[in-house]
Amino acid sequence: MPSLFQRLSALWKKPQPVAPVLTQPPPARAVTNTVTSREEAQSKSTFGHAQFLNEELIYTVLRTCHDPEIPLNIVDLGLIYGVQIDNDRVNVTMTLTTQGCGMGGYISRDAQEKILSLPGVSEATVEVVWEPPWTPERISPEGRKTLGLPD
């Protein structure tokens, strides 16, 4: 019988699917609008993305950030206190479960990187605050189910 290490190694070494190689170039697209200046291109690009940038999108991407010590995302854990969007800048106010949490830098950096990956975001700030203090009552109903906590 293989050891636990051998079984885990076998899982890690599974071949990953490879993207198909294109044998023909993609069809050419007709250009309908010609942009004459870099500033005009940037303003059109920013406007096009900014109209889709909203709180719901920010919360959706924040749900992909997890506290490594608790099997729950930071939104359902109740760590996010607020999201502010100012054109292409996003400011998030969040807390941690305890002030001594050693993963705070990791969690806030992960949130910032994921927000910055969104189209139309040029700047993201994640501020960790301690007031009001986090309590387990902030956990969402979905999070409570995941953690097996009573409603």
LUMBAVO-458385 format. One line per 8 residues: number of its first residue (from 1); their letters; for each residue x, y, z of N, C-alpha, C. Coordinates in steps of 0.001 Angstrom, whole numbers. Example, Ala and Ser with C-alpha at 12.3 -4.5 7.8 and 13.67 -1.06 7.14 Angstrom:
<atoms>
1	AS	13190,-5690,7800,12300,-4500,7800,13200,-3300,7800 | 12850,-2250,7080,13670,-1060,7140,12900,30,7870
</atoms>
This chain:
<atoms>
1	MPSLFQRL	853,-1177,0,0,0,0,901,1243,0 | 619,2205,-901,1463,3407,-953,1269,4267,293 | 2334,4946,667,2270,5816,1836,1442,7058,1517 | 1089,7800,2553,334,9039,2372,1101,10006,1480 | 2404,10096,1692,3234,10982,873,3171,10577,-594 | 3245,9285,-884,3203,8813,-2267,1852,9122,-2909 | 780,8960,-2136,-546,9255,-2684,-703,10741,-2982 | -228,11601,-2070,-304,13045,-2306,586,13449,-3467
9	SALWKKPQ	1774,12858,-3564,2672,13169,-4679,2029,12809,-6010 | 1326,11698,-6044,657,11284,-7280,-397,12304,-7692 | -1093,12881,-6718,-2102,13897,-7027,-1451,15154,-7585 | -321,15549,-7014,351,16764,-7458,941,16610,-8853 | 1301,15397,-9222,1985,15165,-10487,1031,14850,-11632 | -265,14936,-11388,-1213,14677,-12464,-1002,15698,-13570 | -1007,15261,-14812,-821,16231,-15898,-1987,17206,-15957 | -1657,18444,-16198,-2660,19491,-16301,-3086,19642,-17757
17	PVAPVLTQ	-4364,19958,-18006,-4793,20137,-19397,-4036,21304,-20019 | -3726,21150,-21277,-2988,22168,-22012,-3947,22846,-22987 | -3807,24141,-23129,-4652,24876,-24062,-4369,24387,-25475 | -5406,24282,-26299,-5190,23816,-27670,-4333,24816,-28449 | -3526,24299,-29336,-2681,25137,-30174,-3472,25502,-31429 | -3521,26783,-31744,-4227,27231,-32938,-3374,26951,-34166 | -3957,26302,-35156,-3211,26033,-36379,-3437,27139,-37404 | -4512,27899,-37246,-4790,29016,-38129,-4960,30254,-37283
25	PPPARAVT	-4569,31405,-37825,-4764,32629,-37051,-6249,32925,-36894 | -6640,33606,-35814,-8046,33954,-35648,-8484,34897,-36761 | -9776,34884,-37109,-10243,35752,-38185,-10032,37224,-37831 | -9714,38005,-38833,-9501,39443,-38623,-10829,40114,-38317 | -10778,41093,-37435,-11990,41833,-37078,-11944,43195,-37741 | -13079,43634,-38162,-13163,44955,-38771,-13021,46020,-37693 | -12254,47056,-37975,-12086,48162,-37046,-13134,49212,-37386 | -13994,49512,-36404,-15056,50471,-36670,-14727,51865,-36182
33	NTVTSREE	-13980,51979,-35079,-13612,53292,-34541,-12100,53409,-34520 | -11587,54458,-35087,-10156,54693,-35050,-9868,55731,-33986 | -8949,55407,-33092,-8578,56328,-32030,-7322,57060,-32470 | -7342,58387,-32345,-6222,59171,-32852,-5198,59520,-31789 | -5566,59532,-30519,-4601,59906,-29495,-4626,58909,-28342 | -3493,58834,-27631,-3387,57937,-26492,-4382,58326,-25404 | -4542,59641,-25137,-5472,60102,-24106,-6897,59695,-24430 | -7247,59799,-25713,-8597,59415,-26130,-8805,57914,-25931
41	AQSKSTFG	-7792,57125,-26249,-7886,55674,-26069,-8052,55329,-24601 | -7271,55987,-23732,-7371,55702,-22311,-8719,56122,-21753 | -9240,57264,-22182,-10531,57700,-21652,-11643,56771,-22099 | -11573,56294,-23343,-12592,55348,-23817,-12479,54032,-23056 | -11242,53566,-22844,-11035,52321,-22125,-11520,52432,-20687 | -11150,53516,-20005,-11552,53701,-18613,-13057,53811,-18507 | -13672,54573,-19393,-15121,54717,-19346,-15798,53383,-19588 | -15291,52627,-20577,-15905,51339,-20889,-15868,50382,-19715
49	HAQFLNEE	-14753,50353,-18977,-14642,49452,-17840,-15310,50024,-16599 | -15213,51336,-16421,-15745,51957,-15199,-17251,51780,-15086 | -17942,51720,-16220,-19389,51587,-16129,-19800,50225,-15577 | -18900,49238,-15630,-19202,47917,-15092,-18669,47723,-13681 | -17855,48645,-13211,-17266,48549,-11892,-18295,48974,-10849 | -18674,48043,-9981,-19656,48355,-8942,-19375,47515,-7696 | -20084,47822,-6620,-19862,47129,-5344,-20079,45623,-5465 | -21085,45229,-6211,-21374,43801,-6345,-20185,43059,-6951
57	LIYTVLRT	-19550,43657,-7949,-18378,43051,-8568,-17213,42970,-7575 | -17018,44016,-6794,-15952,44019,-5793,-16206,42927,-4753 | -17445,42836,-4263,-17765,41798,-3277,-17606,40402,-3886 | -17922,40248,-5157,-17759,38951,-5813,-16293,38533,-5824 | -15396,39469,-6178,-13973,39120,-6204,-13437,38931,-4784 | -13958,39666,-3825,-13516,39492,-2434,-13948,38131,-1876 | -15009,37556,-2430,-15441,36222,-1983,-14453,35139,-2404 | -13496,35483,-3267,-12460,34512,-3647,-11255,34585,-2711
65	CHDPEIPL	-11275,35511,-1747,-10198,35648,-758,-10602,34892,496 | -9728,34047,970,-10040,33231,2141,-9044,33468,3259 | -9533,33365,4472,-8667,33353,5636,-8056,31955,5667 | -6727,31838,5588,-6119,30502,5538,-6355,29663,6790 | -6727,30301,7885,-6929,29563,9131,-8381,29150,9343 | -9290,29754,8566,-10722,29457,8697,-11238,29156,7294 | -11906,28041,7083,-12328,27664,5730,-13541,28471,5246 | -13362,29797,5142,-14470,30662,4744,-13900,31918,4088
73	NIVDLGLI	-14627,32452,3116,-14146,33674,2460,-14343,34877,3378 | -13606,35960,3082,-13587,37113,3988,-14907,37886,3990 | -15709,37758,2953,-17014,38439,2935,-17975,37709,3863 | -18106,36400,3687,-19019,35631,4538,-18540,35562,5983 | -17245,35732,6196,-16704,35774,7551,-17045,37090,8241 | -17481,38083,7456,-17878,39372,8023,-16706,40313,8251 | -15615,40106,7529,-14444,40947,7716,-14504,42250,6913 | -15362,42315,5907,-15439,43513,5065,-16444,44479,5679
81	YGVQIDND	-15959,45681,5996,-16811,46710,6591,-17359,47674,5548 | -16643,47870,4447,-17146,48793,3448,-16322,48803,2177 | -16980,49202,1082,-16344,49334,-228,-16736,50693,-782 | -15747,51445,-1225,-16002,52733,-1865,-15331,52718,-3230 | -16065,53171,-4245,-15547,53236,-5601,-15560,54693,-6029 | -14410,55175,-6476,-14283,56538,-6978,-13636,56453,-8350 | -14472,56431,-9384,-14020,56231,-10769,-13265,54913,-10879 | -11936,54954,-11049,-11153,53736,-11219,-10385,53351,-9962
89	RVNVTMTL	-10730,53972,-8838,-10075,53678,-7557,-11057,52997,-6617 | -10568,51967,-5944,-11412,51202,-5022,-10757,51215,-3648 | -11549,51563,-2638,-11085,51547,-1248,-11937,50564,-466 | -11287,49649,215,-11984,48646,1023,-11545,48825,2471 | -12521,48808,3361,-12252,48835,4792,-12605,47457,5331 | -11651,46851,6013,-11893,45508,6546,-11247,45378,7924 | -11552,44292,8575,-10951,43982,9860,-10461,42547,9817 | -9946,42093,10914,-9520,40704,11067,-10221,40130,12289
97	TTQGCGMG	-10189,38819,12428,-10891,38202,13559,-10248,38572,14888 | -8916,38791,14900,-8216,39236,16106,-7092,40183,15705 | -6722,41080,16611,-5634,42014,16316,-4302,41302,16172 | -4160,40167,16798,-2909,39423,16719,-2850,38448,15559 | -3792,38531,14627,-3840,37600,13494,-2582,37755,12641 | -1804,36715,12558,-570,36742,11782,-792,36721,10284 | -1994,36436,9837,-2278,36346,8404,-2871,37636,7852 | -2970,38677,8664,-3599,39924,8233,-2972,40532,7000
105	GYISRDAQ	-1643,40586,6963,-955,41138,5795,-1234,40325,4547 | -1224,39009,4689,-1508,38123,3557,-2931,38330,3037 | -3894,38380,3943,-5300,38507,3552,-5545,39853,2866 | -5054,40946,3442,-5300,42262,2845,-4578,42405,1505 | -3378,41844,1374,-2645,41888,106,-3360,41072,-962 | -3884,39911,-583,-4629,39064,-1522,-5864,39805,-2027 | -6575,40458,-1117,-7764,41227,-1513,-7371,42354,-2464 | -6304,43073,-2150,-5864,44183,-2983,-5473,43692,-4381
113	EKILSLPG	-4726,42608,-4470,-4301,42078,-5764,-5486,41637,-6603 | -6467,41016,-5976,-7634,40552,-6732,-8485,41720,-7213 | -8587,42774,-6425,-9323,43961,-6864,-8586,44614,-8026 | -7267,44719,-7920,-6466,45320,-8992,-6539,44530,-10290 | -6871,43248,-10215,-6965,42427,-11425,-8245,42708,-12220 | -9185,43437,-11626,-10432,43743,-12322,-10203,44793,-13408 | -10841,44636,-14555,-10713,45648,-15603,-11242,46993,-15114 | -10502,48042,-15398,-10952,49379,-15040,-10479,49863,-13688
121	VSEATVEV	-9810,49014,-12907,-9314,49421,-11597,-7842,49803,-11746 | -7516,51050,-11408,-6124,51486,-11496,-5462,51545,-10121 | -6269,51644,-9075,-5716,51740,-7725,-6672,51063,-6748 | -6097,50293,-5819,-6915,49628,-4794,-6222,49781,-3448 | -6991,50190,-2466,-6487,50345,-1112,-7325,49474,-198 | -6650,48676,621,-7340,47854,1609,-6829,48297,2975 | -7728,48912,3735,-7374,49430,5056,-7924,48495,6128 | -7036,48042,7017,-7452,47186,8123,-7718,48081,9327
129	VWEPPWTP	-8940,47964,9860,-9356,48765,11017,-9757,47834,12158 | -9821,48391,13360,-10156,47577,14532,-11446,48023,15202 | -12063,49076,14716,-13327,49557,15262,-14379,49538,14173 | -15501,48955,14382,-15868,48143,15550,-15139,46807,15501 | -14914,46219,16661,-14227,44924,16688,-15091,43832,16053 | -14421,42876,15398,-15129,41757,14782,-15670,40831,15863 | -16875,40316,15637,-17468,39298,16504,-18054,38207,15618 | -18232,37004,16132,-18796,35920,15324,-20202,36212,14784
137	ERISPEGR	-20901,37171,15369,-22239,37517,14878,-22186,38118,13469 | -21017,38573,13039,-20858,39167,11712,-20822,38116,10602 | -20677,36851,10945,-20621,35783,9946,-21986,35669,9270 | -21980,35590,7947,-23226,35506,7175,-23935,34174,7428 | -25242,34099,7120,-25958,32828,7273,-25316,31696,6455 | -24829,32017,5237,-24157,30995,4420,-22874,30522,5105 | -22147,31486,5685,-20925,31150,6393,-21186,30304,7619 | -22279,30598,8314,-22639,29817,9494,-22923,28364,9117
145	KTLGLPD	-23605,28185,7992,-23889,26817,7528,-22588,26096,7206 | -21677,26791,6498,-20404,26188,6125,-19602,25766,7347 | -19612,26613,8371,-18844,26323,9581,-19584,25426,10572 | -20869,25137,10280,-21659,24288,11178,-22083,25009,12438 | -22244,26349,12356,-22664,27141,13506,-24187,27280,13508 | -24792,27456,14674,-26244,27681,14715,-26595,29041,14126 | -27822,29152,13632,-28280,30416,13044,-28404,31451,14065
</atoms>
